[in-house]
Amino acid sequence: MTPVRHFLVVALLLWLAAVGQGRLAQAMSIGIAQPDLPLVVLSCGAVLVGWIGGTWLGFWAGLLTAISFPSAYGSLFFSRIAAGTFAGVIGRSLTRNNLLVPLLVTLISTLIAEFLTALTAPSYAVHHLRHWGLQLGGKLIYNSLLALPVSLLLRVLRVGVVEEDTFGNRL
């Protein structure tokens, strides 16, 4: 698969995750912990497609999330682009086959995205700091645990795998 196809597969999964966020996230919530499915797919996919692809995937995730929450669209764009860029950059420095990499990258990407959203659109976080902190903690744990099956799905779809010929040249 070419890098463009890798990117398109992750972009399609990101769109499906955004649809699932609207339809399934409320039903999947445990207490006040609710997953952010597009952010999980963004984090796991950006690690595999690199920082340029991660930045564009972050833009796509921001657009899809802003459609659902139009009141804070600027902060959602900014936070998702930053999270995708971070995951893409850090993916070059890590052993991507390690089981802990998607978990940790998703944890840090979620933390970055939520803090940037709170900094640029602080109304809810400032007025309900304790409740926002509890929601953030639940989202961090939930997203990190969901990163494992999403990462496995991306590996089954062979995203990020560069095929080589017998002479060592990339195809």
N, C-alpha and C positions, 0 to 999 in steps of 0.2 A: 504494500500500500504506500502511496506517495504521501509526503507531508501535508499536502492540500487535502487529501482524503482523510487523513488523521484528524485534521482540523474540522472538516465537515461532519465527521462522525460525532465528535465531541459537541459541536454546535447543535446537531440534531438531538443528542441526548440532553443537552442543556435546555432546549425548547421543551422536550418531554418532561424534564424536571420542573420547569416553570408551570406547565399545565398540571402536573402532579401536586405542586405546591398549592395551587388554587383548589384542587379537588380533594387531596388526601392529607395535607399537613395538619389540618384541624383534627381529623380522625386519628392521626398518628400521635397526637400530643399526649404526653404523660404529665399530668398535673399542669404546671405552667411551662414545662419544657416542650418546645415545638421545634421541629427541624426546619432548616433552610435548605431545601433540596437543590435549588440552583447553585447555591454557594458550595455545596459538597461536590457536585459534578464539576463546577468551575475549578475548584482546588485540585481535585484528582486529575482532571483533564489537562490543566495548565502545566502540571509537572511533566506530563508526557509530550506536550507539543512545543515547549520552549517559551521564552519570554515574549517574543513578538506575537505568537499565537495566543499566549495567555493574556496579553493585553487586549487583543481583539475579542477573545472570549469573555473577558471582563466587561468590555463595552456591550457585548451581546447580552450578558447576564444582567448588566445594569438596565439595559433597555427593557428586557423581559420583566424584571422586578419593578421597574418604574411604571410599567403598564398596570400592574396590580396596585401600586401605592403611588398615585400621581402627585400627592401633596409634597413629597420629599424627593422628587425625581433627580435633582442635581446631586444631592448627597448620595443617593443610591448609585448613580453612574460613577461618581468619584470613588466611592468605597469599593465597588466591584472591580473597577479597572485597577485600583491599587492592589486588591487581593489577587487578581489574576496575574498581574505583573510579578508580584512577590512569589507566587507559587511557580511561575515559569522560570524566574531567575534562580530560585533555590533548587529547582529540579535539576539544574545543570551540575550542582555541587554534591548531590546526594546519590547514593546507590538506590536506584528506583525499584529494584527487586526486593528490597527489604520490606517486611510487613509493617514496620512502624512508620515508614516514610509517609504514606498517605494519611495515616492517623495524625501524625504530628504536623504535617503541612496543612491539613484541614483545620486542625485546632488553631494554629497561628493565623491562618488566613481568615477564619471566622472572627478571631479576636481583632485583627486589623480592620476588617470590614465593619464590625459593629462599633468599634471605637471611632472610626472615621465618620460613620453615620451619626453617632451621638455628638461628635464635635461639630459637624456641619449642620445638623438639624437637632439641636439639643432639647427641644421642648419636653418630650416625654422623659428622657433620662434625667433631666434636672428636677422635674417636679415629682417624679416617682423613683428616686434613686435606688431604694431597697428592692422594689419590685423589678426594676430594670436589671439590677444586678443578679437577682434570682433567675430571671428569664435568660440572661446572658450565660450564666453558669449551666443551666439546663441545655441551652442551645449548643454550647461548646461540647458538652459530653455527648449529646445526641448526634451532632454532626460528625464528631470524631468516630463514633461507632458506625455510622452509616458510610464512612469513607472506605471501610474494608470491602463491603459488597460492591460498591461503585467501582473501586479500583480493580476488583476481580472481573467485573463486567467489561471494563476497558481493556484489561489484559486478554480476555476471551475474544474480544473484537480486534485484537492485535494493534491497538492504538499505541503509538510510540515505538513499535518494533521496526527497526530498519533492517530490511532483508539485504543480504550480501550474496554475491555470486562466489563461485569456488576460487576465483583469483583475487578476492578481497576488494573488489570494486563495488561501490553502491549501485544498486539497480534503480 
